[in-house]
Amino acid sequence: MQEYWELYMKNLEGKPASIQFNAGISMEIDDLQYSHPIVAFVKAKLKEPNENGLISENEEPEILFMEDKLEASMIKFRIGKYVGRIISDGYVTFLYYVQFTYNWPDFIEFALNEHTSYEISNGHNDDGEWNYYKKLLYPTAKEWQLIQNHKVCDNLKTSGDNLYLVRAIEHKLYFQNEDKRDSLVEVLEEKGFKINDDLVNEDGVKGIGFYRLDKPFYHDIDAITMSLIDIAEAHDAEYDGWETSVVKS
């Protein structure tokens, strides 16, 4: 199984939540649904959450140690796979999918014997459809785009880019149905975008490239891409990201 982890923020029941999940496991989910049909959790109450109910800098090392100990225990007892972590509303919840539960008490005892100062609960339920992973941990199309936006912004910043400077930002989208191509282009042009390329991806799906002068700063590009996803979906198309050149002060 490929280990490929992502971290992002979302809103859960009106509260900010930090979600870390194993994205690589999605490549094998069809097989794992059959072999690991039980979702299990360990939930610990944070001792000193920050004002947003998330983990504080002071407590982070202890929570990371708990996470490592749980992972070591999961490997020792060979009962499942660690799929993600949620921090929200003053709690951290570690999620697993397991093959069986007869040695779950042994797993818990070994994993948490050094963390008796924490208020901790644990349990497991049948989840053959992997709904906790698919609907709670795994990001929506918009959440995925925010993850990618921030990666590109971080890379630009590392290269010395001044993210507040306006420059041409190029975008791509691909059509599920070309019948709405003209109306989609019209909407984009009304919003100041210029069409510059007809595209075809490796699967032979047709699309277009377009650009506009904008700032690639985090909040600005987030707003732009969220709007473009909505426009694309309304016209039977799929937004496929953006790129720009490095512009230094």
Buried (B, 14 or more C-beta within 10 A) or exposed (E): EEEEEBEBBBEEEEEBBBBBBBBEBBEEBEEBBEEBBBBBBBBBEBBEBEEBBBBEEEBEEBBEEBBEBBBEBBEEBEBBBBBBBBBBBBBBBBBBBBEBBEBBEEBBEBBBEEBEEBEBEBEBEEBEEBEBBEEBBBBEEBBBBBBBBBEBBEEBBEEEBBBEEEBEBBBBBBBEEBEBBEEBBEBBEEEEBEEEEEBEEEEEBEBBBBBBEBBBBBEBBBEBBBEBBEBBBEBBBBBBBBEBEBBEE
